[in-house]
Amino acid sequence: MIRAVLIDNEPLALQYFQNKLQVFQQIQIIQTFTSVEVFLNELPSIEFEVLFLEVKLKELSGLEVADIIKTERPHVSVVFITSYHEFALQAYEIGGLDYLLKPISHARLEKTVTRIEHEFSIQQMLQQATQTLLNVQCFDQFAVYSNKSLVAFKTEKTKELFAYFILHPNIPIHRDYLIEIFWPDLDYVRAKSNLHTALSYLRKTLNTIGYENCIVFSNKYYIFEKPSLVCDLYDFQKLHEDFSRLEFPSISLIHQCLAIYKNGLFVFDDYEWAKAYKDRLTKSYIELLEKGFQTTVFSDTDKAIEFLQALLEYDPYNEQKLEHYLYTLIQAGLHEQAHKIFLTYKQKLKEDLALTPSSTLLEISKKLFVESK
C-alpha cells in the first residue's frame, strides 16, 4: 500500500480529488491538509510515499513545499494538481513526478498512479539494498556498515587501506605505490610485509560479511573490483555529474548534493594521500554553493543569503569573490543585505587579522552603495 498525503487550500477541491483517488486501492490516503503551516508542523510525525498538492497555496506555494519535501525526503514522490499550466517546468525541475491539470480525468489519473507505483517499487529496492549491502560512509568520518552494524577492522591501517580502495575502485594500483603511500619511512622488505598483513586482514573482514574475492592481485598490481555496495561518495559523484550536465540545475538537486557532502571528505580521518581528492571535492562543493546563490538570488532571498554565508564561511577573506557577490546582490535589488554582508566582512577582518579592507574594495563598495541608493 502506498501512503499518500493531499494538500489544497480549497476544502471542496480537496474532497473532490480525494474521492477520485480513493478508486485506486493501491493508494492509501492517510491525511489531508488545507493549511501548509499545519502540514509542516505535523510533517515529522507523518510517514508517506507520495504527496499530492496544489501549486497555488496560501502560506507557501506548492513549489516551495515540494522543494522542502524533496530536500528532506528525496524518496517521496510529488504530484502537482492545479489549474495553472505555467508552473509545469518549475515543477519538474524541483523533482516533481507528475503535473496534473484540473479537471483530471480517470484515465489521466490512472497513468499517474502507474508512475507512482513504478517509483515506489524502485524506492523499495533501494531501501532493501541499503539494509542488506555494505554501506560505506566517506563524508565526515570514514565508517563501514554491514546490515546496519559497524564493521570492525583489525587495525587502523587495514581500515585506511580499504578507504583508499573505495576512492580508487576498478583501477590497477602497483604494490610498490601502496607501500610508498602507507609505509614511506620503513625499509622495503618490512613495508612489503606490512602491506601483505593489512591486505590479509582486509580480505578476511570482507569475506566475513560476504564480499569475497573483490581484491585481485596480478603482476604486481592490486585491483579493488567494486562490488554492489552503498557509498555516499559514489552517490555524491553521480548527483554532481547530473548537476554539471545541466545548465539550470534545480535547487532540489543542489540541496541533495550538499546534504551528502556534509562537512567534507574524511573530516575526522587524517589520510594524507586523500588531500588531492579532498581538494577536488571542495571545488565541487564551492560550485554547488555558487550555483545555489546565483539560482536563488533573484527569487528567494533567504536561501540566497544562506548559500552566500556558507561561501563566505569557507573563504572569508577573498575580496575578489566578495566584490562579485556584492555586485550580484545589488543587481538583485538586495541593497540592505549587500551592505550588511560588507559590514560583517569589515568587522571580521578587523577582529581576526587586525586589518581593514583594501582601498580598492572600499572604493568599490562605496561606489556600489552610493549608486544603489
HELIX and SHEET records of a PDB file:
HELIX    1   1 PRO A   11  LEU A   21  1                                  11    
HELIX    2   2 VAL A   36  GLU A   42  1                                   7    
HELIX    3   3 LEU A   43  SER A   45  5                                   3    
HELIX    4   4 GLY A   62  GLU A   72  1                                  11    
HELIX    5   5 HIS A   85  PHE A   87  5                                   3    
HELIX    6   6 ALA A   88  ILE A   94  1                                   7    
HELIX    7   7 HIS A  106  THR A  132  1                                  27    
HELIX    8   8 GLU A  156  LEU A  167  1                                  12    
HELIX    9   9 ARG A  175  PHE A  182  1                                   8    
HELIX   10  10 TYR A  188  THR A  208  1                                  21    
HELIX   11  11 ASP A  232  ARG A  245  1                                  14    
HELIX   12  12 ILE A  251  TYR A  261  1                                  11    
HELIX   13  13 GLU A  272  ALA A  274  5                                   3    
HELIX   14  14 LYS A  275  THR A  296  1                                  22    
HELIX   15  15 THR A  301  TYR A  314  1                                  14    
HELIX   16  16 GLU A  319  GLN A  331  1                                  13    
HELIX   17  17 HIS A  335  LEU A  353  1                                  19    
HELIX   18  18 SER A  359  GLU A  371  1                                  13    
SHEET    1   A 5 ILE A  27  PHE A  33  0                                        
SHEET    2   A 5 ILE A   2  ILE A   7  1                                        
SHEET    3   A 5 VAL A  50  LEU A  53  1                                        
SHEET    4   A 5 SER A  77  THR A  82  1                                        
SHEET    5   A 5 ASP A  98  LEU A 101  1                                        
SHEET    1   B 4 SER A 149  LEU A 150  0                                        
SHEET    2   B 4 ALA A 143  SER A 146 -1                                        
SHEET    3   B 4 LEU A 134  GLN A 137 -1                                        
SHEET    4   B 4 LEU A 229  CYS A 231  1                                        
SHEET    1   C 3 ILE A 173  HIS A 174  0                                        
SHEET    2   C 3 TYR A 221  PHE A 224 -1                                        
SHEET    3   C 3 ILE A 215  SER A 218 -1                                        
END                                                                             
